[in-house]
Amino acid sequence: MTKTESTRTTAAALIRRYDGAIFLQRRRMDAVNLAGAWDVVGGKVDPGETVLEALERETREETGWELTAVISDLGHHEFRLHGSTWTEYCYLVEVRGELEFPQLEMDKYSEFQWFATFDAIRRVQGDNCALGYGEYISRLVSLALTESQKVGL
């Protein structure tokens, strides 16, 4: 992964649990961005930082967990937010830490859940679509769950 100076580049960690489930956290209803939406761990790549460095930092900041392995490159995706185009680099990863007790950033997130089935992911899609955010996260989590199942337990 190369260094990037772009403030419009993000890194997304789709965290895989030992049973193949994927971690999501729900943004607070008073959050500045994507209020109430289910979202993945991740955020902006800082100037001078690689995507992998951002992935490690964001995982630690948002959950308290240590990134231990990148399992699969899930590709990069573009999206629009607040009039800007962002490129998000997405990875299926594994972490070390208390997986049932993430240290959520409580000023941004209200809850978390592990999603192990496509039916559960459809609920995320319904919730996010009802809030006007579309299907991006549910498609990404579906891709991660498919990859997670390929990897096995």
Order of alpha helices (4+ residues) and beta strands (2+ residues): beta-beta-beta-beta-beta-beta-alpha-beta-beta-beta-alpha-alpha
